[in-house]
Amino acid sequence: MSLASLDNYLSRCINEKVIPGCVCWVGNKRNTLFFEAYGHAQIVPQVAPMHKDSVFDLASLTKPIATALSIMLLQERGLLELDNCIDDVLPSLKKSASACKTIKLLLTHTSGLPAWYPTYLFPEDKRLERIADLNRGDENVIYSCLGYILLGKIIEQITQVNLADFFQENISKKLGLKTLGYGPVTAKDSVAATEKGNLHEREMAKQHGDVSQVKWRTDVIQGEVHDGNAYYALYNTAGNAGLFSNTQDLTTFTQAYLNDEIIGSKTLEMMIKEHTGGEEKRGLGWRVDPYPGLLSPASFGHTGFTGTMLVVDPQQDLIIILLANAVHPTVKIGLMNPIRQEVVHIITNSITPNA
């Protein structure tokens, strides 16, 4: 078994300057089959090499790894039910358009909340209510950062601790992980850089209101969460984004998750099974069958806006992690999708099931 073609492809992505750098890990619940770093962790204002232990802003991988998993831990402990309505936990939302939506609907992106809104434009003391009132009532799958922001607040309400602290105590610390957690990361030199400023965020936010009062970042973002809602509205700790990790800690987490070391096997089964139907199949936190025709229908995974990906195929006992700083120094929409597709294609053509 050889993954030389994967090495060649990722090297070409760097040499042709498609992306600045990346780290890729391929393996299973026990073993490593491939682990390499490529290119640069930063190219402006200075050049810095990428290392296998470089830390990445995981972006929306936060949704399944921190938020959905924390919800399921609370469910296992009997502190909530997935059929609880939002206003059962957050009484301030009783008169909102989202009041009767359930936790499960939030988890599966079927609550009716839109994909995105610059929530930092809302008054801070009314922010939660204004987010909930954006609900359109549609129960089809609409991938929503806003729903996961509400889930983060539900976790904090039930536990009475900060989401970052709950994740650290119940997951990272339990597994002995040093880099998997919420930022900001103090050792900035260890972190792959993201965008120079928040120009992409600013341009999107301008469509929704006056952005002149926002204290926009203008320097290269490194060690702070790239996501605008997580940074400007939620102080680095949000249900939709905010996690950082290096590849090895993310690998250890994934292996522990699959080996029932964090949640029980029945809870894991609930999270990774399809709950929605339709073209974009959703589990609890995860997208199910994200690469049809390449991986088995039982596969699940998630991606992140910064250039991250984690995908698992239980039938083939296969884990693929690809972490890239694709938004450095500027955002290029759609850049990573063909790269991810090709990486999965190369790997599935290179290995045999249960390798």
Secondary structure, 3 states (H helix, E strand, C coil): CCCHHHHHHHHHHHHCCCCCEEEEEEECCCCEEEEEEEEEEECCCCCEECCCCCEEECHHHHHHHHHHHHHHHHHHCCCCCCCCEHHHHCHHHCCCCCCCCEHHHHHCCCCCCCCCCCHHHCCHHHHHHHHHCCCCCCCCCCCCHHHHHHHHHHHHHHHCCCHHHHHHHHHHHHHCCCCCEECCCCCHHHECCCCECCHHHHHHHCCCCCCCCCCCCCCECCCCCCCHHHHHHCCCCCCCCCEEEEHHHHHHHHHHHHCCCCCCHHHHHHHHCCCCCCCCCECCCCEECCCECCECCCCEEEEECCCEEEEEEHHHCEEEEEEECCCCCCCCCCCHHHHHHHHHHHHHHHCCCCC
